[in-house]
Structure formats: structure tokens, C-alpha cells
């Protein structure tokens, strides 16, 4: 079974997806990490992000692997480097191109073939895994998501003003919703979870309930 968890930045879908996969005995695929890895590789190679054809050519050659826990570039573990602000700021240049999205989507589908897997991202249920058996769209208000990110960065020793995080988040939300390809939207058959006022455990238990219900339907 493929379980997709989509939603906007800061909704907590990545951490929840990892825990849910563990509780279900499923594998976890962080698809956003693959996009970030390609973006990091392009930054390192000094790819001109204003040159679409150069990005397309580069994306067809970059060596990205996923070993179940880490994302690798030419064998180097870049799981930490892909989470830095320069990568976040530039990822749209890769994510909006049909050619690079097509390649990465195919990699994701190949990795998931024949496996029980939880995958998260922006368009996993609506596009990449449109035939997934269980689709969830996890969201929260902009203010709540910004507060969570603010606390997360502070815990990492990287304090950033809350107002700055909210402004950047709002820009990203608008960009993600208006993309011609891979736009942020819930799949028509997705279960939507609004997580304001919910604890992580509350969200997790609701997701597990939804997934187990889908498993029972298939039995």
C-alpha cells in the first residue's frame, strides 16, 4: 500500500509521515529530499537557474540515491545540507520544470514499487501517486505553521524572527498554489486534516486510524 501525505510547508507532514511509517511497519520516502538534493547539486555545479535548458540538461545527469534513511549525491550523505535556506530559496527552479519533475517522479514510483510505503510532499496524492490507496492532506493555519517552524529553528540553534518566517512562508504558499505543474492542492479523494489545536500525537492517531481503515477495506 502507498500512503501519501501532502500539505503546505510547515504543516508537519514530514515528521508525521516518518512516525506513521514506523508505527505501521511501512517504509518512508521523503520525496521533497530528492528535489532538494537535485537543487543542491545544481547550486554546487553553479548551474544558471535562469537558463531552463541548462537546468534540464543538468537534471538528466545528476546522481541521486535514496537508501531508505538518507539522500545521497554521488555517494555523499547530504541529508543536512539540503535543508539550508539557499536550497529552499532555489528549489522552485527545479520543481517547476516538467523534465526534472518527470525524472524525479519516476524515481519515486520505481522506489515504491511492490512496497508498503508512506510518502510525503506537495503533489504525491494528486499527481505522482494518483492511484495510491490512501491519500491524506495535512494542513494548518499560516500562523500556526510559522510558529512551529520558529520553534523548530530555535531548537536547532538557528533563531529567525517569527515575522520573517511568516512572510517567507506566505510567499512559498502562493508560489506552490499557483504552479502550473505540481500545484499544492488536495487530491479529490484525499482525507483532509486541519491540525490547528491538535498535538502531534492527535494528528498521528488520526492518520493511523485513516490508514488502518483503508487497509481493512482492502482485506
N, C-alpha and C positions, 0 to 999 in steps of 0.2 A: 504493500500500500504506500502511496505517496501522499503525504500531508503537507500542504502549502500554507505558510503563514506570511501574508503580505501586510503592508501598512506603511504609514509615513515614518520619516526619520524621528527617532526619539520615542517611538511607541513601545519599545522594549521587546520587539519581536525576536531579535537575535538571541538574547539571553533566555527568553522564554522557550524558544524553539530548541535550544540546546538541552534545557532541563526536561522538556516534554519528550524529546527523543530518548533521553536516558531513562525516564520513567516508563516509557513504552517498550524499551528494548529495541528502538529503531536507531538507524544511523542518522547523523546530522550533516547537512550540506549547507554551508554558508555561501550562498551564491553571490552575495554582494562582495565577498572577499575576492572572488575571481575577477570581477570588474575592477576592483581596487588594485589587484595585482597587475592587471594589464595597464592601468593608468600609471602606477609606479614605474613599471618597466619603460613606458613611454617618456616619463619625466627624466629618468636616468639616461635614456638614449637621446635626450634633448630633441624629441620629436616636436615639430612645429604644429601646435594644436589648431592653428588657423588654416592648415593645409589638410583638407579632408582626405585626399588621395594618399598623402604620406601616412596618415593615421591608419587607413585601411591596409596599406602595404605592410606597415609595421605589425598590425594586429594579426596578420596571417602568419607571422614568423615567430612571435613571442612564445617562449617555452614556459607554460604554466602547468603545475601539477597540484592535485589535491589528494592528500594522503589520509583523509578522514578526520584529522585534527588540525593540520597546518596547511597553509598555502605556500607554495614554493615557486621561486623564479630561478630557473637553471640550477635547481637543487638547493638554492638558498632559502632558508625559512624567513619570510618577510611578513609574518603574521602581525608583528607590531608596527612595522614601517608603513603598512597600508592604511593604518588608522590615523595618520597625521593630517593636519589641516591642508597642506598643499595637495595631497591626493584627493581629499574631499572636495576641494575647490575645482579640481580639474576633471573629476570623473565624468562629468556631463559630456565632455568632448568625445569620450569613448562610448558612453552609454547610449547616445543618441544616434549612432551610426548603424544602419541596418546590417552592414557586413560584419562588424565586430560583435554586435548583439547576436547575430545568427550563429557565429562561430562559438561564442560562449554558451549560448542556449543549447546548442548541440552537444557540447562537452557536458553540460549539466544533465541532459537526458541520457547520455551514454553512461555517466557515472551512476545514475539512479536505476538503470535497467535491472530488473529482477531483484530489487532490494526493497526492504521496508525502510522508508526514509522520510525525515522531516526536513523541509527546505524552506528558506525564508528569503524575502526580497521585496521587490516592488510590483512585479507582474508575474509572479510564479503561477498563481492560480488562473489569472486572466489570459495569459499568453503562453508562457514556457511549458507549463504542465496543465494545459487546458482540459485534459481528461483525468486529472487527479481525482482520486476517490474522496478526498476530504480537503476542503478549502476553508481557510479562516482569514478574515481581515481584521487585524488588531490595530486599534487607533485610540487616541485620547486628545483632549483639547490642546491647542498650541501652548498655552501657559503651563499646563501640567507636563507636557513633554519637555519644554525648556527647563523647568525646574529639575526634572530628573537628570537631564544632561549636565546642568550646572553642578549638581551634586556628584555625578559620576566623574567629571573632570577635576573637581576639588579633591575627591578621594584619590585620584591619580597624581595629585600634586601639580595640577595644571589649571589653577583657578582662572576663570574667564567671567567677566561681568554678565549677569543674567540678561540684561537688555541686549547685549551683543549677541548672545546665543539665540535669543528670540528673533532678532532681526534676520540673522543668517538662516534660521530655521524657516521663517516665513518665506524668504526668497526661494529656498530649496523646495518648499511645498508647492509654491506657484509654478516653479520650473517643472517639477515632477508631474503635476496635474495636467500641464499643457503640452507635454511631449507628444509628438506625432507617433512615436513608436515607444512601446513600453510605458505608457502613461500610468500614473498612480490611480488605481480605481479597483474597487472590489469586483471579483468575478460575479456574474449573475447568480451563481449557486453557492456563493460563499456565506459562511456564518460570520456575522459582524459582531465584534466585541468592542464596546466603548469602555475603556478601563479607568476613567476618572473615578476616584474614590475606592478603587479596588487595590488590594495588596497583590504582590507578586504571586503569593500562594492562591489568592482568589482567582486570578487570571489562569494560572496553571491548572487548577482543578476544573475550571470551566472548559478549557481546551481539552483536557484529558477526557472529560465527560462527552464532549462532541466527537472526538476521535473514536472512543470506545463504542459509541452509538453507531458510528459508520461501520466499524468492524463487525458489530453484531448484525447489522443489516446485510452484510456480505456473507455471513456464515450460513 
